Amino acid sequence: MSTLQDTIAKKFFDSLKEIKEVEPHVVAQLQALLDAGGKPKVDDLVKIFTSPPDQEAK
C-alpha cells in the first residue's frame, strides 16, 4: 500500500511528464533526487534545471 506522499508524488510526476516544455531528462533526474529521500539542496535543483540533456545531475 502506498502512502499519501507516494500518491501525491506519482500524480505530480505524471502531470509533469505531460508538459511539453519540461524535458524528460529533467523529470527523471528530479524524480531520482526526490526518491533518494531527504531534503533536496538548492544546488542540486539548479543543476537539474540548467544541465544539458546529455549530462546527469549529481
PDB file with one MODEL, atoms N, CA, C and O in Angstrom:
MODEL        1
ATOM      1  N   MET A   1       0.836  -1.171   0.000  1.00  0.00           N
ATOM      2  CA  MET A   1       0.000   0.000   0.000  1.00  0.00           C
ATOM      3  C   MET A   1       0.888   1.244   0.000  1.00  0.00           C
ATOM      4  O   MET A   1       1.829   1.348   0.788  1.00  0.00           O
ATOM      5  N   SER A   2       0.584   2.166  -0.876  1.00  0.00           N
ATOM      6  CA  SER A   2       1.406   3.368  -0.955  1.00  0.00           C
ATOM      7  C   SER A   2       0.892   4.435   0.013  1.00  0.00           C
ATOM      8  O   SER A   2      -0.287   4.480   0.363  1.00  0.00           O
ATOM      9  N   THR A   3       1.811   5.275   0.422  1.00  0.00           N
ATOM     10  CA  THR A   3       1.458   6.340   1.351  1.00  0.00           C
ATOM     11  C   THR A   3       0.834   7.506   0.586  1.00  0.00           C
ATOM     12  O   THR A   3       0.874   7.552  -0.644  1.00  0.00           O
ATOM     13  N   LEU A   4       0.272   8.422   1.317  1.00  0.00           N
ATOM     14  CA  LEU A   4      -0.300   9.611   0.708  1.00  0.00           C
ATOM     15  C   LEU A   4       0.786  10.400  -0.033  1.00  0.00           C
ATOM     16  O   LEU A   4       0.547  10.927  -1.119  1.00  0.00           O
ATOM     17  N   GLN A   5       1.961  10.475   0.554  1.00  0.00           N
ATOM     18  CA  GLN A   5       3.078  11.182  -0.074  1.00  0.00           C
ATOM     19  C   GLN A   5       3.455  10.519  -1.405  1.00  0.00           C
ATOM     20  O   GLN A   5       3.710  11.214  -2.388  1.00  0.00           O
ATOM     21  N   ASP A   6       3.492   9.202  -1.443  1.00  0.00           N
ATOM     22  CA  ASP A   6       3.802   8.478  -2.678  1.00  0.00           C
ATOM     23  C   ASP A   6       2.748   8.740  -3.757  1.00  0.00           C
ATOM     24  O   ASP A   6       3.078   8.921  -4.929  1.00  0.00           O
ATOM     25  N   THR A   7       1.493   8.759  -3.352  1.00  0.00           N
ATOM     26  CA  THR A   7       0.396   9.002  -4.282  1.00  0.00           C
ATOM     27  C   THR A   7       0.480  10.403  -4.875  1.00  0.00           C
ATOM     28  O   THR A   7       0.283  10.593  -6.076  1.00  0.00           O
ATOM     29  N   ILE A   8       0.773  11.376  -4.028  1.00  0.00           N
ATOM     30  CA  ILE A   8       0.900  12.759  -4.487  1.00  0.00           C
ATOM     31  C   ILE A   8       2.101  12.904  -5.413  1.00  0.00           C
ATOM     32  O   ILE A   8       2.007  13.556  -6.453  1.00  0.00           O
ATOM     33  N   ALA A   9       3.226  12.302  -5.043  1.00  0.00           N
ATOM     34  CA  ALA A   9       4.424  12.386  -5.877  1.00  0.00           C
ATOM     35  C   ALA A   9       4.187  11.747  -7.241  1.00  0.00           C
ATOM     36  O   ALA A   9       4.617  12.289  -8.259  1.00  0.00           O
ATOM     37  N   LYS A  10       3.512  10.610  -7.274  1.00  0.00           N
ATOM     38  CA  LYS A  10       3.235   9.936  -8.547  1.00  0.00           C
ATOM     39  C   LYS A  10       2.365  10.819  -9.431  1.00  0.00           C
ATOM     40  O   LYS A  10       2.628  10.956 -10.626  1.00  0.00           O
ATOM     41  N   LYS A  11       1.340  11.412  -8.852  1.00  0.00           N
ATOM     42  CA  LYS A  11       0.449  12.290  -9.620  1.00  0.00           C
ATOM     43  C   LYS A  11       1.214  13.518 -10.123  1.00  0.00           C
ATOM     44  O   LYS A  11       1.010  13.960 -11.253  1.00  0.00           O
ATOM     45  N   PHE A  12       2.091  14.063  -9.284  1.00  0.00           N
ATOM     46  CA  PHE A  12       2.901  15.216  -9.670  1.00  0.00           C
ATOM     47  C   PHE A  12       3.795  14.874 -10.863  1.00  0.00           C
ATOM     48  O   PHE A  12       3.844  15.624 -11.838  1.00  0.00           O
ATOM     49  N   PHE A  13       4.501  13.746 -10.786  1.00  0.00           N
ATOM     50  CA  PHE A  13       5.408  13.379 -11.877  1.00  0.00           C
ATOM     51  C   PHE A  13       4.649  12.997 -13.143  1.00  0.00           C
ATOM     52  O   PHE A  13       5.120  13.278 -14.245  1.00  0.00           O
ATOM     53  N   ASP A  14       3.501  12.373 -13.011  1.00  0.00           N
ATOM     54  CA  ASP A  14       2.673  12.070 -14.184  1.00  0.00           C
ATOM     55  C   ASP A  14       2.236  13.360 -14.877  1.00  0.00           C
ATOM     56  O   ASP A  14       2.251  13.445 -16.105  1.00  0.00           O
ATOM     57  N   SER A  15       1.852  14.349 -14.099  1.00  0.00           N
ATOM     58  CA  SER A  15       1.451  15.641 -14.659  1.00  0.00           C
ATOM     59  C   SER A  15       2.638  16.365 -15.281  1.00  0.00           C
ATOM     60  O   SER A  15       2.517  16.977 -16.343  1.00  0.00           O
ATOM     61  N   LEU A  16       3.781  16.292 -14.615  1.00  0.00           N
ATOM     62  CA  LEU A  16       4.985  16.959 -15.109  1.00  0.00           C
ATOM     63  C   LEU A  16       5.439  16.370 -16.443  1.00  0.00           C
ATOM     64  O   LEU A  16       5.925  17.094 -17.312  1.00  0.00           O
ATOM     65  N   LYS A  17       5.279  15.064 -16.604  1.00  0.00           N
ATOM     66  CA  LYS A  17       5.674  14.401 -17.850  1.00  0.00           C
ATOM     67  C   LYS A  17       4.827  14.840 -19.039  1.00  0.00           C
ATOM     68  O   LYS A  17       5.268  14.736 -20.183  1.00  0.00           O
ATOM     69  N   GLU A  18       3.625  15.325 -18.781  1.00  0.00           N
ATOM     70  CA  GLU A  18       2.725  15.750 -19.852  1.00  0.00           C
ATOM     71  C   GLU A  18       3.022  17.164 -20.350  1.00  0.00           C
ATOM     72  O   GLU A  18       2.503  17.566 -21.391  1.00  0.00           O
ATOM     73  N   ILE A  19       3.832  17.913 -19.641  1.00  0.00           N
ATOM     74  CA  ILE A  19       4.148  19.286 -20.021  1.00  0.00           C
ATOM     75  C   ILE A  19       5.272  19.267 -21.049  1.00  0.00           C
ATOM     76  O   ILE A  19       6.366  18.772 -20.776  1.00  0.00           O
ATOM     77  N   LYS A  20       4.998  19.805 -22.225  1.00  0.00           N
ATOM     78  CA  LYS A  20       5.960  19.767 -23.333  1.00  0.00           C
ATOM     79  C   LYS A  20       7.249  20.528 -23.023  1.00  0.00           C
ATOM     80  O   LYS A  20       8.331  20.131 -23.454  1.00  0.00           O
ATOM     81  N   GLU A  21       7.125  21.613 -22.279  1.00  0.00           N
ATOM     82  CA  GLU A  21       8.288  22.460 -22.007  1.00  0.00           C
ATOM     83  C   GLU A  21       9.282  21.827 -21.025  1.00  0.00           C
ATOM     84  O   GLU A  21      10.422  22.280 -20.924  1.00  0.00           O
ATOM     85  N   VAL A  22       8.865  20.809 -20.318  1.00  0.00           N
ATOM     86  CA  VAL A  22       9.746  20.144 -19.354  1.00  0.00           C
ATOM     87  C   VAL A  22      10.358  18.917 -20.029  1.00  0.00           C
ATOM     88  O   VAL A  22       9.655  17.987 -20.424  1.00  0.00           O
ATOM     89  N   GLU A  23      11.669  18.942 -20.150  1.00  0.00           N
ATOM     90  CA  GLU A  23      12.395  17.854 -20.803  1.00  0.00           C
ATOM     91  C   GLU A  23      12.277  16.561 -19.987  1.00  0.00           C
ATOM     92  O   GLU A  23      12.265  16.603 -18.757  1.00  0.00           O
ATOM     93  N   PRO A  24      12.191  15.418 -20.669  1.00  0.00           N
ATOM     94  CA  PRO A  24      12.084  14.132 -19.950  1.00  0.00           C
ATOM     95  C   PRO A  24      13.262  13.871 -19.007  1.00  0.00           C
ATOM     96  O   PRO A  24      13.089  13.281 -17.940  1.00  0.00           O
ATOM     97  N   HIS A  25      14.465  14.315 -19.406  1.00  0.00           N
ATOM     98  CA  HIS A  25      15.623  14.080 -18.523  1.00  0.00           C
ATOM     99  C   HIS A  25      15.494  14.866 -17.223  1.00  0.00           C
ATOM    100  O   HIS A  25      15.972  14.423 -16.179  1.00  0.00           O
ATOM    101  N   VAL A  26      14.853  16.023 -17.281  1.00  0.00           N
ATOM    102  CA  VAL A  26      14.653  16.831 -16.078  1.00  0.00           C
ATOM    103  C   VAL A  26      13.705  16.110 -15.119  1.00  0.00           C
ATOM    104  O   VAL A  26      13.950  16.054 -13.914  1.00  0.00           O
ATOM    105  N   VAL A  27      12.630  15.565 -15.666  1.00  0.00           N
ATOM    106  CA  VAL A  27      11.669  14.833 -14.838  1.00  0.00           C
ATOM    107  C   VAL A  27      12.345  13.624 -14.187  1.00  0.00           C
ATOM    108  O   VAL A  27      12.163  13.371 -12.996  1.00  0.00           O
ATOM    109  N   ALA A  28      13.122  12.883 -14.971  1.00  0.00           N
ATOM    110  CA  ALA A  28      13.790  11.686 -14.446  1.00  0.00           C
ATOM    111  C   ALA A  28      14.786  12.036 -13.345  1.00  0.00           C
ATOM    112  O   ALA A  28      14.843  11.362 -12.316  1.00  0.00           O
ATOM    113  N   GLN A  29      15.566  13.087 -13.561  1.00  0.00           N
ATOM    114  CA  GLN A  29      16.559  13.479 -12.556  1.00  0.00           C
ATOM    115  C   GLN A  29      15.884  14.023 -11.298  1.00  0.00           C
ATOM    116  O   GLN A  29      16.324  13.743 -10.183  1.00  0.00           O
ATOM    117  N   LEU A  30      14.833  14.787 -11.476  1.00  0.00           N
ATOM    118  CA  LEU A  30      14.105  15.319 -10.331  1.00  0.00           C
ATOM    119  C   LEU A  30      13.470  14.191  -9.521  1.00  0.00           C
ATOM    120  O   LEU A  30      13.487  14.211  -8.290  1.00  0.00           O
ATOM    121  N   GLN A  31      12.918  13.220 -10.218  1.00  0.00           N
ATOM    122  CA  GLN A  31      12.308  12.085  -9.532  1.00  0.00           C
ATOM    123  C   GLN A  31      13.363  11.288  -8.770  1.00  0.00           C
ATOM    124  O   GLN A  31      13.122  10.863  -7.640  1.00  0.00           O
ATOM    125  N   ALA A  32      14.517  11.087  -9.373  1.00  0.00           N
ATOM    126  CA  ALA A  32      15.597  10.363  -8.693  1.00  0.00           C
ATOM    127  C   ALA A  32      16.062  11.115  -7.445  1.00  0.00           C
ATOM    128  O   ALA A  32      16.336  10.509  -6.409  1.00  0.00           O
ATOM    129  N   LEU A  33      16.148  12.436  -7.555  1.00  0.00           N
ATOM    130  CA  LEU A  33      16.570  13.245  -6.414  1.00  0.00           C
ATOM    131  C   LEU A  33      15.574  13.133  -5.265  1.00  0.00           C
ATOM    132  O   LEU A  33      15.966  12.967  -4.110  1.00  0.00           O
ATOM    133  N   LEU A  34      14.296  13.223  -5.583  1.00  0.00           N
ATOM    134  CA  LEU A  34      13.284  13.147  -4.531  1.00  0.00           C
ATOM    135  C   LEU A  34      13.124  11.732  -3.988  1.00  0.00           C
ATOM    136  O   LEU A  34      12.808  11.552  -2.812  1.00  0.00           O
ATOM    137  N   ASP A  35      13.340  10.723  -4.838  1.00  0.00           N
ATOM    138  CA  ASP A  35      13.261   9.333  -4.375  1.00  0.00           C
ATOM    139  C   ASP A  35      14.409   8.978  -3.434  1.00  0.00           C
ATOM    140  O   ASP A  35      14.289   8.062  -2.621  1.00  0.00           O
ATOM    141  N   ALA A  36      15.519   9.703  -3.545  1.00  0.00           N
ATOM    142  CA  ALA A  36      16.677   9.436  -2.690  1.00  0.00           C
ATOM    143  C   ALA A  36      16.384   9.787  -1.234  1.00  0.00           C
ATOM    144  O   ALA A  36      17.081   9.343  -0.322  1.00  0.00           O
ATOM    145  N   GLY A  37      15.353  10.582  -1.034  1.00  0.00           N
ATOM    146  CA  GLY A  37      14.976  10.944   0.329  1.00  0.00           C
ATOM    147  C   GLY A  37      15.723  12.173   0.805  1.00  0.00           C
ATOM    148  O   GLY A  37      16.625  12.679   0.138  1.00  0.00           O
ATOM    149  N   GLY A  38      15.335  12.622   1.936  1.00  0.00           N
ATOM    150  CA  GLY A  38      15.954  13.821   2.494  1.00  0.00           C
ATOM    151  C   GLY A  38      15.434  15.072   1.812  1.00  0.00           C
ATOM    152  O   GLY A  38      14.534  15.019   0.973  1.00  0.00           O
ATOM    153  N   LYS A  39      16.007  16.170   2.182  1.00  0.00           N
ATOM    154  CA  LYS A  39      15.599  17.462   1.662  1.00  0.00           C
ATOM    155  C   LYS A  39      16.514  17.824   0.488  1.00  0.00           C
ATOM    156  O   LYS A  39      17.733  17.865   0.652  1.00  0.00           O
ATOM    157  N   PRO A  40      15.942  18.087  -0.698  1.00  0.00           N
ATOM    158  CA  PRO A  40      16.791  18.443  -1.842  1.00  0.00           C
ATOM    159  C   PRO A  40      17.507  19.769  -1.591  1.00  0.00           C
ATOM    160  O   PRO A  40      16.950  20.692  -0.996  1.00  0.00           O
ATOM    161  N   LYS A  41      18.741  19.841  -2.052  1.00  0.00           N
ATOM    162  CA  LYS A  41      19.521  21.063  -1.907  1.00  0.00           C
ATOM    163  C   LYS A  41      19.279  21.951  -3.119  1.00  0.00           C
ATOM    164  O   LYS A  41      19.037  21.456  -4.220  1.00  0.00           O
ATOM    165  N   VAL A  42      19.345  23.240  -2.918  1.00  0.00           N
ATOM    166  CA  VAL A  42      19.126  24.196  -3.993  1.00  0.00           C
ATOM    167  C   VAL A  42      20.102  23.947  -5.131  1.00  0.00           C
ATOM    168  O   VAL A  42      19.710  23.994  -6.297  1.00  0.00           O
ATOM    169  N   ASP A  43      21.364  23.682  -4.817  1.00  0.00           N
ATOM    170  CA  ASP A  43      22.368  23.442  -5.850  1.00  0.00           C
ATOM    171  C   ASP A  43      22.000  22.252  -6.731  1.00  0.00           C
ATOM    172  O   ASP A  43      22.228  22.280  -7.941  1.00  0.00           O
ATOM    173  N   ASP A  44      21.434  21.208  -6.130  1.00  0.00           N
ATOM    174  CA  ASP A  44      21.023  20.034  -6.901  1.00  0.00           C
ATOM    175  C   ASP A  44      19.890  20.388  -7.868  1.00  0.00           C
ATOM    176  O   ASP A  44      19.891  19.950  -9.019  1.00  0.00           O
ATOM    177  N   LEU A  45      18.941  21.170  -7.402  1.00  0.00           N
ATOM    178  CA  LEU A  45      17.820  21.586  -8.259  1.00  0.00           C
ATOM    179  C   LEU A  45      18.311  22.472  -9.405  1.00  0.00           C
ATOM    180  O   LEU A  45      17.853  22.333 -10.539  1.00  0.00           O
ATOM    181  N   VAL A  46      19.238  23.378  -9.112  1.00  0.00           N
ATOM    182  CA  VAL A  46      19.788  24.243 -10.160  1.00  0.00           C
ATOM    183  C   VAL A  46      20.492  23.403 -11.218  1.00  0.00           C
ATOM    184  O   VAL A  46      20.333  23.660 -12.411  1.00  0.00           O
ATOM    185  N   LYS A  47      21.262  22.409 -10.804  1.00  0.00           N
ATOM    186  CA  LYS A  47      21.955  21.537 -11.754  1.00  0.00           C
ATOM    187  C   LYS A  47      20.969  20.799 -12.642  1.00  0.00           C
ATOM    188  O   LYS A  47      21.190  20.668 -13.845  1.00  0.00           O
ATOM    189  N   ILE A  48      19.898  20.322 -12.065  1.00  0.00           N
ATOM    190  CA  ILE A  48      18.903  19.570 -12.835  1.00  0.00           C
ATOM    191  C   ILE A  48      18.267  20.455 -13.901  1.00  0.00           C
ATOM    192  O   ILE A  48      18.126  20.046 -15.053  1.00  0.00           O
ATOM    193  N   PHE A  49      17.889  21.658 -13.512  1.00  0.00           N
ATOM    194  CA  PHE A  49      17.164  22.516 -14.440  1.00  0.00           C
ATOM    195  C   PHE A  49      18.050  23.289 -15.403  1.00  0.00           C
ATOM    196  O   PHE A  49      17.543  23.897 -16.345  1.00  0.00           O
ATOM    197  N   THR A  50      19.367  23.281 -15.189  1.00  0.00           N
ATOM    198  CA  THR A  50      20.258  24.016 -16.090  1.00  0.00           C
ATOM    199  C   THR A  50      21.197  23.125 -16.883  1.00  0.00           C
ATOM    200  O   THR A  50      21.880  23.607 -17.786  1.00  0.00           O
ATOM    201  N   SER A  51      21.247  21.841 -16.570  1.00  0.00           N
ATOM    202  CA  SER A  51      22.180  20.963 -17.276  1.00  0.00           C
ATOM    203  C   SER A  51      21.612  20.543 -18.635  1.00  0.00           C
ATOM    204  O   SER A  51      20.402  20.378 -18.789  1.00  0.00           O
ATOM    205  N   PRO A  52      22.508  20.371 -19.621  1.00  0.00           N
ATOM    206  CA  PRO A  52      22.050  19.885 -20.920  1.00  0.00           C
ATOM    207  C   PRO A  52      21.513  18.448 -20.811  1.00  0.00           C
ATOM    208  O   PRO A  52      21.836  17.739 -19.858  1.00  0.00           O
ATOM    209  N   PRO A  53      20.700  18.022 -21.777  1.00  0.00           N
ATOM    210  CA  PRO A  53      20.066  16.697 -21.692  1.00  0.00           C
ATOM    211  C   PRO A  53      21.038  15.527 -21.588  1.00  0.00           C
ATOM    212  O   PRO A  53      20.676  14.485 -21.040  1.00  0.00           O
ATOM    213  N   ASP A  54      22.252  15.667 -22.092  1.00  0.00           N
ATOM    214  CA  ASP A  54      23.180  14.537 -22.084  1.00  0.00           C
ATOM    215  C   ASP A  54      23.998  14.436 -20.795  1.00  0.00           C
ATOM    216  O   ASP A  54      24.808  13.520 -20.654  1.00  0.00           O
ATOM    217  N   GLN A  55      23.800  15.361 -19.857  1.00  0.00           N
ATOM    218  CA  GLN A  55      24.531  15.314 -18.584  1.00  0.00           C
ATOM    219  C   GLN A  55      23.587  14.944 -17.469  1.00  0.00           C
ATOM    220  O   GLN A  55      22.414  15.318 -17.486  1.00  0.00           O
ATOM    221  N   GLU A  56      24.091  14.214 -16.506  1.00  0.00           N
ATOM    222  CA  GLU A  56      23.289  13.824 -15.348  1.00  0.00           C
ATOM    223  C   GLU A  56      23.676  14.703 -14.167  1.00  0.00           C
ATOM    224  O   GLU A  56      24.856  14.974 -13.945  1.00  0.00           O
ATOM    225  N   ALA A  57      22.700  15.135 -13.427  1.00  0.00           N
ATOM    226  CA  ALA A  57      22.967  15.910 -12.212  1.00  0.00           C
ATOM    227  C   ALA A  57      23.429  14.962 -11.115  1.00  0.00           C
ATOM    228  O   ALA A  57      22.935  13.839 -11.005  1.00  0.00           O
ATOM    229  N   LYS A  58      24.378  15.419 -10.307  1.00  0.00           N
ATOM    230  CA  LYS A  58      24.887  14.584  -9.214  1.00  0.00           C
ATOM    231  C   LYS A  58      24.671  15.258  -7.894  1.00  0.00           C
ATOM    232  O   LYS A  58      25.035  14.709  -6.854  1.00  0.00           O
TER     233      LYS A  58
ENDMDL
END
